[in-house]
């Protein structure tokens, strides 16, 4: 079936064959919808993302090369479109987006094991970060349930080479998840992806997608048109970035020497929290480790306002909070200002540092919700004023990490009575 994908793409591109395009939609609508649903968490928005992906396929059909692995191309395009959809939604409701990312990890929906609810919100971006051959291998093997022989044939390799690519990709995914606090094995990850990654799209979605996509989206407007433009711009930007990288490799191969200086951050030895102290002005903030909720909260505040290293800050967060932060950085950088991801990161640290200038926090109380979750009642002082809030701290393995601010925040004027 896979061998005739591009024949049908060519048939549609050359003769506007609606049956050929409809066949492709029927074949891959579940793959695209499932990837979209994992990323946006909203079935209605996922349907719009799915429709947009196939509109883009219709528009770009004539330019796709004969060696294109169509399901992998569709998956990557779904990542681009979902990214742009999330960016638009994030502009309107940043706090709602963060709450959603956390709810995905806490989703009580039954799964074949405990791994899937943890890796699901991270999976598609992790796959998008693989190189092309590894990404193709994972999509074909576990999204399309192809045999290793079929994967090898699609990639122009033998079965053993396909197995090596799949295993190498799984190991990279395992390491990616481990950095977000998800500890598992490649075998469990493979089983979780295979068993849970593809779900049936809503009834009738394939027909409605086909009807709109074969017109190349001529009749769509509003948010869908915005998604199309944003995703195409992101795809073009990624392609240009790849071209620059290849050009740099050619320059290096030609004999030009480049010295790359990499700054490696080594976690300092934790400094103990002063016994009996509950009020911490910013001047006292230090790295205190993650042995207990109070120390972890101190480390979070220190990394947020006194450091400028992205890895240092994300190490203080739970996987849900880290994913929400990375999502914010990734999509905010697509806004008009700032123009780059590095600039976005630098800007967030500067704003946080300025916000906490001459500020501090005081621990008022602490409540154990469970063995792995504590609510710390704090009173914060910053340039924005004062706020009483309950900060959630969660235990990940043997370490406590910052897990967001649940519920409403009670703001008070800076000089109001306590």
Buried (B, 14 or more C-beta within 10 A) or exposed (E): EBEBBBEBBBBBBEEEBEEBBBBBBBBBBBBBBBBBBBBBBBEEBBBBBBBBBBBBBBBBBEEBEEEBBBBBBBBBBBBBBBBBBBBBBBEEEBEEBBBBBBEBBEBEEEBEEEBBBBBBBBBBBBBBEBEEBBBBBBBBBBBBEBEBEBBBBBBEBEBEBBBBBBBBBBEBBBEBBEBBBBEBEBEBBBBBBBEBBBEEBBEEBBEBBBBBBBEBBEEBEEBBBBBBEBBBEBBEEEEEEEEEEEEEEEEEEEEEEEEEEEEEEEEEEBBEBEEEEBEBEBEEBBBBBBBBBBBBBBBBBBBBBBBBEBEBBBBBBBBBBBBBBBBBBBBBBBEEEBEEBEEBBBBBBEEBBEBBEEBBBBBEEBEEEEEEBBBBBBBBBBEEBBBBBBBBBBBBEEBBBBBBBBEEEEEEEEEEEE
